[in-house]
Amino acid sequence: MSPNAPSKPPASPEQKRNARVALICAAAFFGMIGAAYASVPLYRAFCQLTGFDGTTKRAEAAPGTVLQKELTIRFDANVRDLPWTFTAEQKAQQAKIGETKLALFRVTNNGSEAITGRAVFNVVPEQAGPYFQKLDCFCFSDQTIGPGQTVDMPVLYFVDPKYASDFETKGKQEVTLSYTFFPSVEAPPAPQTAQAHKPANAG
């Protein structure tokens, strides 16, 4: 640079403030875009962690306490936009609070090709969500069912003993666990066999 070239005047306080505001707005804009893409999986993870909105929680181990008080657990199975037949093998079970129970659901693919679906779930009343916990469930991952294939899918669950002492749930004697299968938006490119138990009458 020539020594005679005029030097650039320093930025005024107002220009500095404007630059900071522009930077903050840009960061907020890109942050909102990222949050929009992440909101669905984050909301799902939040619900599964907290039981919010009637979402059941995933547990690592069964509780060490089983109460003598029993609940009636009812089961509901639904399908949306899939050529599947989806049913609960039992309409209801009696379960002691804290007792580990096994429920079975059956899925048949009535279509002519393998299809991947994912089950979403919730419980009613929604206040039971934080206490209805699952050790194993087909809803934790996508399920690919071959054409004409029928599979039994287990759910291993328990109701946390704290259910009995919560003033919002201690008077509620029935809980309904509801599943709905939808087409998976994360279906694998190649068909895979569903990781589930074969029906007892299968060859």
N, C-alpha and C positions, 0 to 999 in steps of 0.2 A: 504494500500500500504506500502511496506517495505521502511523504510527510506533510504535504500541503492539503491533502484530502480532508474534508470536514469530518469530524468525529460524530458518531451517532449520539444524539442526546439521550440521557438515561430515561427509562420509563417513568412516567409519573405514577403517583400512588393510585390514581383512578385506573390507569392502564393495568397496573399489577392486580388490582381487585377484579377487573374484568377478565383477566387471564385466568385467575384462580376460579372464578365462577364458571367460565367455559370449561375448565378442566374437570370441575366437580360435576357439571351437567353431563359431560361426555362419559365420565366414570359411572354415573347413575344410569345413563341410557344403556350402556353395555351390560351393566349389572342386572338391569331389568330383563334384558334379552336372555341372559344366562339363567336368571331365575325362572323365566317362563318355560324354558326347555327342561329345567330340573324340577319344576313344581310337582308334576305328577308322581314321579318316583319318590320324591322327598315326602309328599303328602302321604303316599302309601306306606312308606317306612315309618313315618310319625304315627300313623294310625295303628300299625302293627306293634309298635313299641309301647304306646300308651293305652291302646284300647279305645281311642277316640272314635266317635261316630259308630259305635257298636262293632268295631273291628276286633276280632279275636287276636290274642297275642301268641307268639311263638315262645315256647319254654324250652329250657335246656335240661331240666330234670323235674321229676314229679315231687310234690310236697311231701314232707315227712309226717304230716298229720292228716288223718281221715276222720271227719266228724260223723256222727250217727244221723245227722239230718240229711234227708234225701231231697233231690230235685227231680222233676220230670224234664228230660232233655228231648225236645222234638226236632225233627230233621226235615228240611225242605230242599228240593232239587229243581233247578230250572236251566233252560238252554235258550240262548239268543243267537240267531243267525248261524246256526250249525245244524246239519242233518243228523243230529245225535239224539238218542234216547238216554236220558240221565235220570236215575231213580235212587232213592235211599232204600237200602235193604231192610231197614227197620224204621217204622214211623216214629217210635219213641223209645227211650231207655230210662230206667230209674238209676240214678247215680248218687252215691253219697258225696257230699262236699269234700273235696280232696282226693277222691278215689279216681284212679286211672281207668278209663273205659275205651273200648274199641268199637267204632262204628264203621260200617261198610257202605259204599256207594257203588253203583254199577253203571257203566257207560257202554253204549253200543253205537258204532259208527254205521249209519244206514246209507252212507254215500258210496260212491264208486272209486274213491281215491283216499289216500291217507290225508288226514286233516289234523292240524295242531290247534289246540284250544288251551285256554287258561281260565281257571275258576276264581272268581272273586267271592268274598264271603262277608257275612256280618251276623250279629246276634241280636235278638229281641228278647227282652227290653235292652235298649242300648246301654243302660247303666251296668249291665252284666259284662260288657266288652272287656274292661280291665281285668276281670277275674276268670273269664273263659279262655283257657290256654291250651295250645296244641303242641304235643311233642313230635308228631309226625302227621303230614297231610299232603295230599296230591296237589293242593293249591299253592304249595311253595315253589312250583316250577311248571313250565309248559308241559302239556301232555299230548303226544301224537298217537292217534288211534288209526290203525290200518282199515281199509275198506272191509266192511262186514265184521270187524273185530269187536269182541266184547271183553271188557276187563273190569275186575273188581278193584276198587280203590279204597284203602283204609284211612281212617282218621283216628289218631290216638290222642285223647284229650283228657282234661280234668278241670274242675272248677276250684279255684284257689279258696282255701279256708277263710280268707278275709271277706269273702262274699257274705258270710253269715253275720258279720259284725257291722257291715256298712248299712247305715240307716236307709239308703236308697234302694238296697237290694234284699235286705234280710227278710222282708215280707213277701218276696216274689218266689213262688214255688215252681214256676215253669220258665224254661229258657229254650228258645228256638234257634238252631244253627241253620243258616240258609246259605246255599251255594248257587251261583249262576255261572255257567260256562259260556264264554265268548270266544270268537276267533282270536287267536294270538296275533298281536302286532309284531312279535319277535320270533315268528316261526322259523325253524331251521330250513336251509335250502334243500336238504335231502330228508326223505321220510325216516323217522326213527320210531322204534317200538316204545309204547308207553311203559314207563317203569311202574308197573302195578301188578297185583296178584291176579293170576288167571282164575276165572270162576271154577268152583269145585266140579261142575259138570262138564268142563272143557276136556277135550280129548288129549 
